[in-house]
Amino acid sequence: MLIATNGRGHQLKRPTKPAVGTMLANLRRGNEYLILERQDEEREGDWYIQVWFRDNNTYQLEYRDGVPSEHYQTLTVSQEKVLQALLGWMLDKPNWREGFMWNSIGHMFPPVPDGEDEPTT
């Protein structure tokens, strides 16, 4: 199941494309981030994409593919590019990462010891 969460803690299960667009457009001080998370009992790990609207009016976009070592980040000033990435990820489109220069930041997250759950972002 897909869940969208914003910086105010509002959660929306199974968000629609218009709902994600509205949540992104409403990012501002006090509501700086949006997370789309896939929760699937058959898939282990954390699967999400998140965006943080920074004080300098840029968007910090990150995604994780299951494990901390597969965590990537990019920056952009384009809300439209962020929306296309969020929707592409949400719909499992294969080319949603295109148009960005992604940096691996997996080294910033230590591996979780076996038997322990990793806290969600």
C-alpha positions in Angstrom: 0.0 0.0 0.0 1.2 3.5 -0.8 1.1 6.1 2.0 1.8 9.9 1.7 2.8 11.8 4.8 3.6 15.5 5.0 5.5 17.6 7.5 2.5 18.2 9.6 1.9 14.5 10.1 -1.1 14.3 7.8 -1.2 10.8 6.2 -3.1 9.8 3.2 -3.5 6.1 2.2 -3.5 5.3 -1.5 -2.9 8.9 -2.6 -4.1 10.0 -6.1 -1.9 11.9 -8.5 -3.9 15.1 -7.8 -3.5 14.6 -4.1 0.3 14.2 -4.4 0.4 17.4 -6.6 -1.5 19.3 -4.0 0.7 18.1 -1.1 3.8 19.1 -3.1 2.4 22.5 -3.9 1.6 23.1 -0.2 5.2 22.6 1.0 6.5 25.6 3.0 7.9 26.5 6.3 6.2 24.3 9.0 5.3 21.8 6.3 8.7 21.2 4.6 8.5 17.6 3.5 6.5 15.0 1.7 7.2 11.2 1.9 5.6 8.6 -0.3 6.2 5.1 1.2 5.4 1.7 -0.2 4.4 -0.7 2.6 4.2 -4.3 1.4 4.3 -7.2 3.7 6.0 -9.3 0.9 8.9 -6.8 0.4 11.4 -6.3 3.2 13.1 -3.0 3.8 12.2 0.6 3.3 10.9 1.7 -0.1 10.2 5.4 -0.3 10.7 8.7 -2.1 10.8 12.0 -0.2 11.1 15.6 -0.9 12.2 18.4 1.4 11.5 22.1 0.5 14.6 23.9 1.7 14.9 27.5 3.0 16.7 28.5 -0.3 13.7 27.4 -2.4 15.3 24.3 -3.7 13.9 20.8 -3.5 16.0 18.0 -2.0 14.7 14.8 -3.5 15.7 11.4 -2.0 14.7 7.8 -2.5 15.6 4.5 -0.9 15.3 1.1 -2.5 14.9 -1.3 0.4 18.2 -0.9 2.2 20.3 2.0 3.6 23.1 1.4 1.1 20.6 2.1 -1.8 19.7 5.7 -0.7 20.1 8.5 -3.3 19.7 12.2 -3.3 19.5 15.1 -5.7 18.6 18.8 -5.7 16.5 20.8 -8.1 14.6 24.2 -8.2 11.9 22.7 -10.4 8.7 21.7 -8.7 7.4 20.2 -11.9 10.4 17.9 -12.2 9.9 16.8 -8.5 6.2 16.1 -9.2 7.1 14.0 -12.3 9.6 12.0 -10.2 7.1 11.5 -7.4 4.4 10.4 -9.8 6.7 8.2 -11.8 8.0 6.5 -8.6 4.4 6.1 -7.4 3.3 4.4 -10.6 6.5 2.3 -10.9 7.5 3.9 -14.2 11.0 2.7 -15.2 12.4 6.1 -16.2 11.3 8.3 -13.3 14.9 8.9 -12.2 15.9 10.5 -15.5 16.6 14.2 -15.7 18.5 14.3 -12.3 22.0 13.7 -11.2 21.6 11.3 -8.3 24.3 11.0 -5.6 24.6 7.9 -3.5 24.3 8.8 0.2 24.0 5.3 1.5 27.2 5.7 3.4 25.5 8.1 5.7 23.2 5.4 7.0 24.9 2.6 9.0 23.6 -0.9 8.3 20.9 -2.2 10.7 22.1 -5.2 12.8 20.3 -8.5 12.0 17.1 -8.8 13.9 16.5 -5.1 14.4 14.0 -3.0 12.6 15.2 0.3 11.1 13.3 3.3 12.2 11.4 5.0 9.4 12.2 8.5 8.3 
